[in-house]
Amino acid sequence: MDPVVPPEITAELTQILSNLVLGDNEIRSNAEQTVNDRLAHTPELYLLALAQFSIVADTEVMRSFSLVLLRRLLFRQSQASSPTHPRLTLYDHLSSQTLTTLERLLLHSLSHEPSSVVRRKSVDSVCDLANQGMSRGRPWHALQAQVFSMARDQDPSMRETAYRVFSGCPNLVMDLQTDAVLNVFRNGLQDPSSIDVRHAALLASVAYLNAADPTQLAQSLSLMYPILETLPSTPHRHLTSLLTALHPLCSTHPTLFSIHLQALLSFLPSLVLPVADSGPTPTMKQPFTFPPSSSSQGKDPDEDDEDIKTLRLAALEMMVSLTEAKPSMVRNVEGWVGLLVRASLEGMGEYDDDEDSTLEWLKEDPSAGTTEADDAAPALYEHSLDRVACALGGNAVLPPAFQYIPSMLASYDWRARHAGLMAIAAIAEGTGKTMQNELTKVVGLVTPMFADTHPRVRWAACQCVGQLCTDLADLLQEGHYDSLLNVLIPTLEDPEPRVHSHASAALINFCEGVERDTLLPYLDPIVERLLKLLTGTTDRRYVQEQAITTLAMVADASERTFGKHYAIIMPLLLNVLRNADSSEFKRMRNKAMECAGLIAIAVGPDTFRPDSGTLVELLIRIQKSPPDPSDTQVAHYLMGTWAKVCQAMGLEFEPYLPVVMPGLLAMASKKADVSVYDAPASPTETPPSTPGWDIISMDNQLLSVRTLGIEEKCQALETMLIHASTLGSKYGMWVSQSLEVALGGLKFYFHDGVREACAMLLPILLHSGHTSGTLTPQMIHATYAQLISCVTTEHDAGFLSSLFKSLSDCLKISIQMSHEIVTPEVKQSILDAIKRQLSRIAEMRRGRTGRQLDEEEDEDLALIEEMEDFALEDMGKLLEVLYEGRIPPGPDGEALLVGLGSVRDLGTSKLRQEWE
């Protein structure tokens, strides 16, 4: 095609791009600066030159690079952006003529590019340009016409390209006749000659269905037939990609699959079950066969074992996604739940069974935090079983699961025994309400496995008991403590470090739900064995770290009775804090800090007092030591330990506040580290996830928020709450600064924990300020103004309840100080805020009246209405405080009291009515 920029511009751009891909940092940096300069002065010329170069460049690499760079530059913020329009991009500064030329160039690339690799980049650029243009009100009819034409092209690669554009830009067809669109997609799904075309058409169909409005969706139900009919006939080596393409649709629109579930069950078993074991369901008489036979029946000769494993997981994920998205839809489909459970159990036992693998596992450090084991196939199958149990509950999952598990635990193969134990652990959370009726049988199955000959099975037994203690907390410990402790305590002396360390970890879970008096008869043998692990000659540092953590939890559970062991353990911990300075001992030092703090609380101030000064000095030394980039947890442990020492010392901790509070206030005052994304151009588009960052939606924007800083802020506020509530009037000099932070945090919408901590902190600060004489009228006024403002505008029923409670507690303190503090204006503002929220909840409940809900929707509604009921209850308590404080609410307040009951009766959830 004819050039659209002068040849000298093309020549310069060629040189710039060549420099950008060089390894020399200085040359590349200069080239980047040149690009920025040209875009600042003549952006249209150089963007067109870049688009033209993506067509005429000699090599695939440079054509691909041009397209990638074009996308990046077009939609980055321009240097001309102003504070009032900070999110304008270079695209927004281009003239209509330039955009038309740019579109023409990209359409040429799309239809004439000979390389499939470069054409994929061309598709990405075209879709970005189309999505961004349509979001700004600029349709691209030429693209629409060209892509429909390409979908009928004789060349399969052109047809594939067309469907990839439909997939990346579903809005391209949303204004067309639904039948015409469905015919195009149907032709692609049934393409007779190319699996790549069928795959691209499937991606396009999923994107279209996800983007369709309810009317279009109802008219598009017939598309599900060709979508699903492509699956059984597709060769296994291509089937994984097709199944994976369906996963998003399973989660977002599960009802589209409802009439197809039986048809899916006609071929899914051959995918999710091992090829060698597609026969009868294992029972006690016919158990699982491990290892599977080497039969290759049904196996594609071109497939390797990894491809088959990936296919099985993709098929299972499809079933699990449908189950999670619509449990009521699949619960009564004959064979569905049984297949899911069986497939998960089969996969959970597929470990390597050679001696080297076991030896390698025994040598691993479980505290290293590697994800390899979590990403291994057995762990993925275990996670699937957990998800299914949480979605369907015990009545559906326990019968098929325990049809298999007893035979697995009795198997000659350690992998089956291991899988059986891990299965019990995996389903405990989701099936707990039903499993609690069978706890004696479950404990009877699990506890003998602690004597298993294989270390990985004994490890799994520890894991199973630990998980059961968490998911069935209190109930399991109360009824079966003797059986559990009689296997856990001896396992602390298991010959394998990984096993006795995991038994130590399981004890933590046990102690979190056990009564003090229950634990006391076993305290001495537990502590004795944990001390052996701590002081032994092992080179496995993770064993010692785990022993320290478990000692802390045992001390916390046994309280004052732990004092008899204090004189032995505390010197050991202080010694660790003195000497564990090198990087490899940082985790042990952090654990020792936490343990020392918990033991100090457990034994009480009198026992702890002789060592309190030493521990504080060591904490100060650690706090003042140069930061270690590799020790990212030290601030977390220091904050937590200072709080525990404060609780242990009580009022005697006051002299150390100047050491603790400046850093704590700085941490609590942290602003959120936030990046703003442009609104997604298509409904299915989401920004890429980044480790350590959460993506949230707020005010029609997508925000990426750094999680570490927010978690530290939340912990700092929770720590301030401990200091203020423990020290009371002694906290007085810090009330003003703390109050400023807490009031601001009420509107920190990025983290619910921060807001909850601030709401709890406010009445504590008012009390501390009152008793210390540091509270001013301005502080009181600011507190009520912010609380009432938050109550008035809050839409989260759960946090609204916390705000009402905080306001009630603040009023109680104010009334104790003086009735005159609660002025008529404050009283009226409170009543107005209550009236607004009562009207809002009533309006929402009336709006739900008459809606036909399925089981899942009613469960969701029941939880929402339960939160609203909590808010209404705390609303009533707030009015009672006004009455009890002899502050007459007046006619408005009396009417509100009557209205509370009426609004509560407006609840429509059938499940909530059953709860009541």
Buried (B, 14 or more C-beta within 10 A) or exposed (E): EEEBBEEEBBEBBBEBBEBBEEEEEEEBEBBEEBBEEBBEEBBBBBBBBBBBBBBEBEEBEBBBBBBBBBBEBBBEBBEEBEEEEEEBBBBBBBEEEBBBBBBBBBBBBBBEBEBEEBBBBBBBBBBBBBBBBBBEEBEBEEBBEBBBEBBEBEEBBBBBBBBBBBBBBBBBBBEEEBEEBBEBBBBBBEBEEBBBBBBBBBBBBBBBBBBBEEEBBEBBEEBBBBBBBBBBEBEBBBBBBBBBBBBBBBBBBBEBBEEBBEBBBEEBBEBBBBBBBBEEEBEEEEBBBBBBEEEEEEBBEEBEEEBBBBBBBBBBBBBBBBBBBBBEBBBEBEEBBBBBBBBBBBBBBBBEEEEEEBEEBBEEBBBEEEEEEEEBBBBBBBBBBBBBBBBBBBEBBBEBBBBBBBBBBEBEBBBBBBBBBBBBBBBBBBBBEBBBEBBEEBBEBBBEBBEBEBBBBBBBBBBBBBBBBBBBBEBBBEBBBEBBBEBBBBBBEBEBBBBBBBBBBBBBBBBBBBEBEBBBEBBEEBBEBBBBBBEEEBEBBBBBBBBBBBBBBBBBBBBEBBBBBBEEBBEBBBEBBBEBEEEEBBBBBBBBBBBBBBBBBBBBBEBBEEBBEBBBEBBBEBBEEEEEEEBEEBBBBBBBBBBBBBBBBBEBBBEBBEBBBEBBBEBBBBEBBBEEBBEBBBEBBEBEEEEEBBBEEEEEEBBBBBBEBBBBBBBBBBBBBBBBBBBBBBBBBBBBBBBBBBBBBBBBBBBBBBBBBBBBBBBBBBBBBBBBEBBEEEBBBBBBEBBBBBBBEBEBBBBBBBBBBBBBBBBBBBBEBEEEBBEEEBBBBBBBBBBBBBEBBBEBBEEBEEEEBEBBEBBEBBBBBBBBBBBBBBBBBBBEBBEEBEBEBEEBBEBBBEBBEEBBEBBBBBBBEEEE
